[in-house]
Amino acid sequence: MLGRYGVVRNYGPHGLQLAYVGAGRLDVFLQAGRDLENWLPGLLIAREAGAEVLTATGQPWHWFADSLLVAAPGLGSAFQQAQSTIQ
């Protein structure tokens, strides 16, 4: 991912990172694995701000999903396409 994107980093708590996507401070949040309890507060903020909320495979996110991709509006599918060219 580092070769394709300018910065890849962890900003601490997942809820904060998701809120940052909603606020426009981050473009994309991606996590493989389930961490629902830590996602919920930031996920609500991001969704209310209009962020795209998907699974890592690009499917609509649901309560039992084992991954999360939250992106600024319009970036979710572009990120998915870029990811598919890396793998």
C-alpha positions as CSV (number, residue, x, y, z in Angstrom):
1,M,0.0,0.0,0.0
2,L,2.8,2.4,0.7
3,G,3.9,2.5,-2.9
4,R,0.4,3.6,-4.1
5,Y,-0.7,5.9,-1.3
6,G,1.0,8.9,0.3
7,V,0.5,8.0,3.9
8,V,-0.6,4.8,5.6
9,R,-0.8,5.1,9.4
10,N,-2.7,4.3,12.5
11,Y,-4.1,7.3,14.4
12,G,-5.0,5.5,17.6
13,P,-8.6,4.5,18.6
14,H,-10.7,3.2,15.7
15,G,-13.6,5.4,16.7
16,L,-11.5,8.5,16.4
17,Q,-10.2,7.5,13.0
18,L,-13.7,6.9,11.8
19,A,-14.8,10.3,13.1
20,Y,-11.9,11.8,11.2
21,V,-13.2,10.3,8.0
22,G,-16.5,11.9,8.7
23,A,-14.9,15.2,9.4
24,G,-12.8,15.1,6.3
25,R,-9.4,14.7,8.1
26,L,-8.9,11.2,6.7
27,D,-9.9,9.9,3.3
28,V,-10.2,6.2,4.1
29,F,-10.3,3.8,7.1
30,L,-9.8,0.1,6.4
31,Q,-9.7,-2.7,8.9
32,A,-9.8,-6.5,8.3
33,G,-11.2,-8.3,11.3
34,R,-14.1,-7.5,13.6
35,D,-14.0,-4.7,16.2
36,L,-17.6,-3.5,16.4
37,E,-17.4,-2.2,19.9
38,N,-14.6,0.2,19.0
39,W,-16.1,1.1,15.6
40,L,-19.6,2.2,16.7
41,P,-19.1,5.8,18.0
42,G,-17.0,6.9,15.0
43,L,-19.1,4.9,12.6
44,L,-22.2,6.8,13.6
45,I,-20.4,10.1,13.1
46,A,-18.9,9.1,9.7
47,R,-22.2,7.7,8.4
48,E,-24.1,10.8,9.5
49,A,-21.5,13.0,7.8
50,G,-22.2,11.1,4.5
51,A,-19.2,8.8,4.4
52,E,-19.4,5.5,2.5
53,V,-19.6,2.5,4.9
54,L,-18.7,-0.8,3.3
55,T,-17.0,-4.1,4.0
56,A,-13.4,-4.6,2.9
57,T,-14.7,-6.4,-0.2
58,G,-16.9,-3.4,-1.2
59,Q,-20.2,-4.8,0.0
60,P,-22.6,-2.8,2.1
61,W,-21.6,-3.0,5.7
62,H,-23.8,-4.9,8.2
63,W,-23.7,-5.6,11.9
64,F,-22.0,-9.0,11.5
65,A,-19.4,-8.0,8.9
66,D,-15.8,-9.1,9.7
67,S,-14.2,-6.0,8.1
68,L,-14.9,-2.3,7.6
69,L,-14.1,0.2,4.9
70,V,-15.2,3.8,5.5
71,A,-14.4,6.4,2.9
72,A,-15.1,10.0,2.0
73,P,-18.1,10.2,-0.4
74,G,-17.1,8.8,-3.8
75,L,-13.8,7.3,-2.7
76,G,-15.0,3.8,-1.7
77,S,-15.2,2.3,-5.1
78,A,-12.1,4.1,-6.3
79,F,-10.2,2.7,-3.3
80,Q,-11.5,-0.8,-4.0
81,Q,-10.3,-0.6,-7.6
82,A,-6.9,0.6,-6.6
83,Q,-6.7,-2.2,-4.0
84,S,-7.5,-4.8,-6.6
85,T,-4.6,-3.7,-8.8
86,I,-2.2,-4.0,-5.8
87,Q,-3.1,-7.6,-4.9
